[in-house]
Amino acid sequence: MSKTIACRVDRCLGCRSCEVACAVEHSASKTLRGAVRERPRPERRVTVQAAGAHSLPLQCRHCEEGLCQVVCPTGAIHRDEASGIVRIDEDLCIGCKLCTLMCPLGVLRISERARCTIKCDQCIDRQAEGRQPACVEACPTGALQLVETDEVEDEDRHLVAVNIVAALTGDGEAEHEIAGKAVRARSDKVKGAEKRHVVVVGSSAAGAMAAIHAARAGANVTVVTADATSYRRPAIPALLAGYIDTMDEARIFGPETLGALGIEVLAPARATGMDTKAKTVTVETADGETRALSYDAAVLATGSIPARPPIDGADKAGVCTFLSAEGAREILDRIGDGARRAVVVGASFVALEVAEALLDRGLEVAFNVRSRILRRIVEPQISEYLQRHFEARGLRMLTGEAISEIGGSKRVEYVVHKGEKVPADLVILGAGARANTDLAQAAGIRLAESEAVAVDHQMATSAPDVYAAGDCAEAPDFPTGRFTYSAVGSTGALAGAIAGMNAAGADEEVEGFLRAQADEILGRQIISVGHTSTMAEAVGLDVTVHDLPQPPEVDRARDEIVGVLLTDGEDRIVGAQVVARRHGSQYGWQVYRAVLTGEAREAFLAHWTSPRQKAARAADEARAGEVTVETG
């Protein structure tokens, strides 16, 4: 019989003892005195939120099929059948943040340490030792209780228990709609797959998911990768901030995961050639041995290559990149040698995270972008809002023109931006990357106009039985179905899974991938779903941009919401962006659903509101009835 953490709303004082106890439990020292000194701060899994006149301790409810499980592109978030607890397999978590975007309660977070998702697991290890969960043990009024699940399934109690989340998701309607339309790769066995040998080139999220899904379908799989270790790319800023010591702490797709599926991994090894007629991949191993691997089907997941902009002086000592672990180590070496003034060149979320990490280390940091920040991800008015906020937080913004020179005698001493010399002793380039198509191009595989590998809706290339996915290839766009190049990790993982299934002999097809990205930078939660005007132009979609009004009942001084909606010619929502101070995911899942379902703008605005206010009304019902409200 399974147990769950339940809350008697009428007893909650809002004292936050549960938050403190949870933070201490997840600290390195396991003591309050030690926890307050740790950096980064210990990361709690429970949050006490004010909801009207009430306080609600919110933590993962371990939903039967929660939105987080629906959108997770790698299956990292899964239900443990024995305990009924929704858990996270860190070895599969790529740090894409989709789950944090989708949780209506806002209780999933990205760890500052390894940049993977963290959430409440009901202190399962403590329970195994016969102890109560930390939050339950610390609650002074008994508001939080660990109870048998069937104790909260009485009709009246369960009705109110469900009301908290039902109030947020439209009585489960949102889960059903999103689950019915979201792209989800199956893991079914495929007839005849056991006779097929699939060779996957690359071990990124796309490559690993291709290998895993081909193996689950029954195929024999070999992975060829130049990387000795695969790791979460979003963890590089954590390394720069000093939150982790090595990238091994952010390792993913380890040998225990791939080995359990019988996947052979050749690493480090390099695919030097491909004969699509003979169906062979030539591989050079670390010891210089060359061998030819025969395949029945192959998947190219060769990723991207950092593109160094043509800037005078870019070859000087003190100029680094951050798109690899090696580049991150070089940056740390420069800081160790005394670098104190950095200029970060880039336009992406990760570039901004790198700038924030360097600010956390005490460096003076300037951020340069040729046009505006996050140009492909948000609209101009959102860029302007974020720029003002980032400048107020101490990040100098050098926008509107790329730096024209990196000056100094032998090492970096300054950069030139719009004719002004900006002092610097460290320049970090991250202004883009290009698809790594060298292997595909040499094999005669067709490239698209974007210079990425051209594919169809099954992720098949122009060569028979050769598929491609991830940063090296295009992918179909949602909702247009047109092909575009967008190097987004979650899209790459889903495309890889479909490529792997088809390489094993399946017949999977995808209409298009809905892009969704989220991050928190310098105190602002940024959410972007579907098309932006820049992306829409690339696929020939005419859009109109509308300001998103502040949700009713939300105090702007406490929780300012800035956003836009993009609609097509029929006023259906095809894109949305939201910036919030807090509780961003409680708004993010609403716009995700609207874009995925093509909701009419007026219909969306009619129910656009603060989820916390809905939770407050549900709490009113709970207190009036003095019943147990399940929140864990």
N, C-alpha and C positions, 0 to 999 in steps of 0.2 A: 504494500500500500504506500503511495507516494505522499510526500508532505509539501506544504507550501507556506510561504510567509504571508500572513494576513494582517490587516490593520483595522482596529476599531477606531473609526474616524472621530467618534465622540470623546475618545480619551487622549488624542494627540494634542500636546501642548505647543508643538513647534519649537521644542527646545534644541533640536539638532544633535542630541546625544547619539543618535543612530549614525549620523554623518561622521562624527568624530571617531566613534568606535570602528566604523568601516574603514576609515582612512588609516587608523593605527593597525588594523588587521592586515592591510595590504601594504604596510611600510616594511622597510628592510629590517628595522630594529625591533618591531612589534611592541614598542613602548611609546607613550605620548611624548616623553622628554626627547627621545631620539627622533621621532617622526617630524617634529616641528623644525628640526635642523636639516632634514634631508632635502636634496635638490636633484631632480625636480620634486615637488611636493608629492606625498603619497596620494594615490588616486582612488577616491571613494567610488562606490557603486550604487549608493543611495542618495537621493536628493530630496530635501524637504522644500516643497514649493507652497507659496501662499496662493490660495484659491479663494478669492473673496474674503470672507471673515474666517476662513478655515486654514489649516495647515495639513498638507498631504505628504507623507513620506512615500516617494515614488521610486520603484526599482523594477527591474525586468519582471514581467508577468509570465514569461515562458509560454507565450501564446501558442495555440495549437498549430497554426500556420501564420506566424506573424509576418508583417511586411518586410522585416529584416531578412527573414529566411527566403522570402520570395525573390528579392532583388540581389541577394549575395551571388556574385558571378562565379565563385569557386566552390561553393558549398561549405565554406568555413564555418558558417553558422548553421547548426544542425541540432536536432532533438536527440538526446540520449534516451534510447528506448527503455533502459532499465530504470532510470530515475525520473524520467519525464522532464528533466531539466534541459533547457536550451543552452548549449555550450558552444564555445568557439575553439576551433582547431587552429592554433596560432601558425602551424606549419602551412596552412592553406590560405591564411589571411594576407592579402596583398596590400592592405592599407588604403583601399580605394575610397573609403568613407561613405559608400552608398547606404550601408545599414544605418549610420548615424543620421543620414538625411531622412530616413523613412520611419524612424521610431516615433509614434504619436506621443509617447510619454517623454521623449527626449532623454532617455536613460542609458543610451549607448554612447560611448566616448572613444576617441582615439588616444591611446596611451602616448604620453610625451616621450616615454622611454624608447619603445621599439616601434611606435607608430602602427600598432595593430589595435583591433577593437577590444575594448574591455567592457564587461557588464557583470551584473550580479549572478553568481552561481549558487546562491543560497548557502554559502559557506559549506559546501558539500564535504570538504575535508574535515572541518570541525564536527560536522554531524557524524562522520565515520568514527570519530573519537568519542562520541557520546556527549558532545557539547552543543549548546545552542548557537545559531548564527550570531555574529558579533552584534548586529543591530538589535536583535531580539534581546540579547543578554543585557544590553546597555539601556534599553527603554525603561524609564523610571515609572511609567504609569501602566505598563502592560498593553499599550496600544498596539505594539507589534508582537505577534505571536506566531510560533511555528506549530501548525496544525495539520492533521490529516486532511488530504484534499477533499474527501467526501464530507467533511464537516462544514465546508463552505458551499456545498452543492444542494443544500436545501433550497427549495424553489424561491422563497422570498429573499433569503440571503444572497443566493447566486445571482438573482436578478439585479440587486444593487451592486454586487461585486463586478458584474459585467458592465454596469452603467458607466463606470469611470472611463474605460477604454471605448465602450460603445458610444459614449457621448462624443468622443474624439473622432471616431471613424465612421459615424453614421450607422451605428448598429451593425457593424461588420460589412456594410456595403462596400466600403473602400477596399478592404482586403480582397473581396470576391472579384471586384472589377480589375484591380491591379494584377491579381494572380491569374486572371483569365487572359490578360493581354501582354504581360511582361514576357520577354524572351527568356526561356529556361531550357538549357540543354539537357536532354534525357541521358540516363546512364544505363540503358537497356542492353541486354545481350543482342548481338547481331548474328544472324544465321550465316555460317561460313567464315566468320571473322577469325576463328582459330587457325585458319589456313593462310592468313595474310600477315605479312611482315611490314610494319609501318615504321619508317624512319622519320624522326622529328629533328629538325635542325634548329637549335635554340632552346633555352630553358627559362625564358621569361614567363610571365603569367600566361601569355598565349601559347607558348611552347609546352609548358608544364600541363596546362589544361587539355591541350591536344593529346598529349601522351596519356594522361590519366583517363580521359574518356575513350580513347582507342583501346586501352588496356581493359577498362571495364566492359567494353563491348565484346571483348574476347580475343583481340588481336595480340600478336607478339610485337613488342614495341622496343625500339632502340632510340635513345636520345643522344644527340651529338651537340656538345656545348663547349664553348671556349671558357666559360665561367667555372672556376673550381667550386664556387659557392653561389647559390642564388639568394638574393635578399630583397627586402622591400625597398624599392627606390625612395618612397617617402621618408625612410629612416635616415637618409643622408643628413637632413637638417638636425636630427636628434644627435647624430655623431658630432656635428659641428658645434652644437650647443653644449656638449659635454654630458648629455643625458645617458649615452651609452659609450662604452670604451672601444668596441670593435663592431664591425658589421655582422659578425657571427651572432650577435644578440638579436639581429633582425633577420636571421636566416629563414628561408621558406623552401618548400618542396624538397625537404631533406631526404636522405637515402632511406630512412625508415618509412616514409610515405610512399615513395616511388617503388622501393624494394618490395613492399607488401603487395604490390600489384604485379610483380614480376617484370618491371621495366628495367631494361639494361641501360646504364648511363655511362657514356664515354666522356670523361671530363678530367682535366682540360683537354680538349681536342678541337680541331678546326676542320670544317668542311671546306675543302679547297676546290672541289669541282663536282659537276652533276651531269650525268648523261641521261636525258629523259627518254631516249629510245631504248637504251640498254637497261634502263631503270636501275642505275647505280649512283651512289654518292661516294666520292673519294674523300677519305678522312685522314688527316695527319695528327697523330697523337703527340703528347708532350715529349716522349722519348725519341721522336723523329720517325717513327714507324708510319708507313703509308699503307692503307688498305682500302679496298672497295666494298662498300655495303650494298647488297642487292635489296631492292624494296618492291613490294606490291603497290604501295602508296606512300607518298612522302608529304610532310607538312613543313613549310618554310615559316619559321618564326624568328627571323634573324634580327629583328628589332630595328633600332635607329642608331645613327652616328652623330655625335656632337658636331655642330657646324660652327667653326670659328669665324666670326665676321671679319672682313678685310679691313682691319684697323691698323694704322701705322703704329709700330711699337708693340704689337701683340706678341712678339717673340721674346720680350724682356722677362727677366727673372721677376717673379711676383705676379705673373699672369697665369691664372688657373681656370679650370672648369669644375663643375660640381655634379655632372651627370653620371659619375661613376665613383665607386669607393676609392679608387686610386686618386682621383681628383680631389675628393674630400680630404684624404690624408695629406695631400700636398698643401691644401689650404691650412690645415692644422699645423703643419711644419712651419709655414710662413708666420702664422700667429705666434708659434713658439719662438721664432727668431726675432720677434718684436714688432710685427706689423700691428698697427693700431688704427689705421684709417683705410676703410675698404669701400670700393665701388662695385656693386653688383649689377651686371648687365643682363636683362631678361624681361619677359613679359608674363611669365606663368605663375601659377600658385607656388610651385617648388622654389622658383627664384625668390619670391617674396618670403617664403619660409626660411630660406638661407639668410636673407637680410635680417629677419627677426632673430634667428639664432646668433648671428654675429652681434646684434644689439645686446642680446642677453649676456654675451661674453664681455661686454663693456667696450666694444669697438665703436668708433664713429663710422656711420654707414650712410652712403648715398646710393640711390637706386636709379639706374638709367634705363629708359625704354625709348625706342625710336619714335613711337607715336603716343600711345597712352597705355596705362597699366591694364592688364587682363583684356586686351582688345578683342580677342576672339571669344571671350567667355562672358563679358558683360557689355551693356550699352554705355555710350559716352557719359551720360549723366551719373551712372553708377561709378564709373571710373573716377569722375571728378569728386564725388562724395568720398570715395575711399582714399583718394589722394590727399584731400584735406585732413582726413582722420589720421592717416599714416604720418603726415608731416607733424601733426600735433603730438604724436607719440615718439617723435625724435628721429624719424627716417627722412633724410633729405631726398627730395624727388627731383631728378634730372630728366624731364620729359620733353617730348616734341621734336627731338633730334638725337640721333645716335652720337656717342662720343666720337670725335674725329681723330684723336691721337692719344696714345699712351706714352707719356714723356718720362725722361730720366736718362742718366748716363748709361749705366749697365742694368739697373733694376728700376722698377716702377717708382716714380716720385710724384706724378700728377697725371690727370687726364684732362683733355680739353673738351668742354661742352658749350656749344654756342659761343665760341671764342674765349670762354673763361677757363682759366686753369684751376682745377679743383684738386687740392692736395690728396694724395693717396699713396700708400705703399703696398696695397694689395688690390688687384682687379680680378673679379670672378666673372667669367663669361658663361652665360647660359641662355643666349638669345636664340635658341632654336636647335633643331636637329633635322637631319634628312633621313629618309627611309634607307635602310641598309639593303640594297637590292643587288649587290655585286654578284652573289652566287646565282640569283635568278636571271640576271641580265646575261651572264656568261653562258647560261644554259639555254638561252634563246626564249625565255619566258616573257610574255608581253608585259610592258609597263603601261600604266595609265598616264594621262596628261600631267597628273600631280607628281610623276616620276616614282610613285609607289607601285607595287605589284598589282596588276589588274585582276580582279576576281569576280565571280558571279554570286548569286544568292545562296550558293552552297559552299562558298569560300574556295571554289575550284579555280585554278589558274588556266592559262591557255595550253599548258602541257597536260597530257593524259595522266590521271591519277596523282596529280600534284596539287596540293592545296596551300594556301598562305593565310596568315592571320597575324594580328598585332601591329606593331609600329612599322613593319616593312610593307604593309598592304593597305589597300583601300577597304572600305566596308560600306554596306548599304545604309542609307540614312533613314531615320524614322521621322515623319510619316511618309516622305516622298518616295522612298525606295531607290533614290538616285545614289550613285556611288561618290564618296568623298574621302579625303584623307584627314583623319582626326586621331592623333596619338593619345588615346585615353585608355588607362589600364583596365577599367571594368569592361569596356567594349572589346578590347583585345582578348581578355579572358573568355568572354562569351563566344567570340568569333573562333578562338582556338578550340573551345569545346565542340563546336559544330564541325569544324574542320577535322578534328580527331575522330568524331563519330562517323563522318562520311569516308574518311580514309580507311576505317575499319569495315566499310561496306554498307553503311546506313544510307538513307536518302533524306537527310534533314535539309530543310530550307528555311531561310529567315527573310521576312519582308524588309526589316530594317531594325537598327539598334537605336534605342533612345539614349542619347547622351545625357548623363547627369553627373555633376561635379559639385563637391562641397569642401569647404576648408574653413578654418578659424585662424585669422591672422591679426595680431596686434589688437585683440579685443573685439574683433568683428567677425561674425559668422556669415559666410558668403555662400550662397546656393545658386546654382545655374543649371537649368533643366531645358533640354530641347534646343530649339534654334535661338541663336542671337541674330541680329541683323547682318553681321559679317558672315556667319555660317549660312544663313538663308540665301544671301546673294551668291555664294559659291555653288549652290545647287539649283539656282534659278527660281527660288520661292519668294513671291512678293509678300511682305509682311508690314503690319502697322504696329508701332510701338505705343503702348498706353502706360501711363503712370499707375502703379498699384496703390490704392488708398490705404492709409493706416487702418488696421482692423478695428471695428467698433469695440468699445469698452477697454481699449488698451491705452494706458497712460504713456504718452510719448516720452515724458521725462524719464520713465523707468525702463521702457522697452521699445525704443524707436525702431520702426520697421520702414525700410526704404526698398522699393522694388518696382519692377515693370512687368507687363504682360505683352507678349507678341502674338498677334492674330493673323490668320490668313484672310483671303477675300470674303469668306463666309463668316467672319468674326469668331472662328474657332481658335482656341488657344493652342499655339504650336511652340511656344517658348515662354519661359518665366525666369526671373531673377529676383532673389530676396536677400537683403542684408539685414541682420538683426544683432542686437547686443547680446541677447540670450534667448534660449528656447527656440533656436532656429529650426530644429527638426520638426517642432510642432507646427511650423508653417510649411516646411519643405515638403512633407508628404502630401500636403494639400495641392501644391502646384504641380508636383510630380503626377498625381492622379489626373489633374486637369489636362496636362499635356498628353499623357498616355491615352486618355479617352477622347481627346479632341473636344473638350467641353466648351460650350458657348460662353463667351466672356460675361455676359449679363447674368447667366445662370450661376457661374462661379462666384461672382461678386455678391450674389444674394445669400450665399452661405459662408463667405469669407469672414472668418472671425477668429478670436483668440481661443485656442483650445483650453487654456487654463480657466477661462470663464465658464466654458461648458463643464469642466471638471468641478468647478465651484458649485454649480447647480446640482450636479450629481452628488456632491458631498453634502449639500443641504438635505437632499432626500435621505442620505445615509444617516445623518445625525438625527433627523426627525424620527427615523424608524429605529434608531439604536441597533443597527445591524452591522455585521462584519463586512468590510469592503476589502476584497482581495486586491493587493497591489504587487505581490511578489510571486 
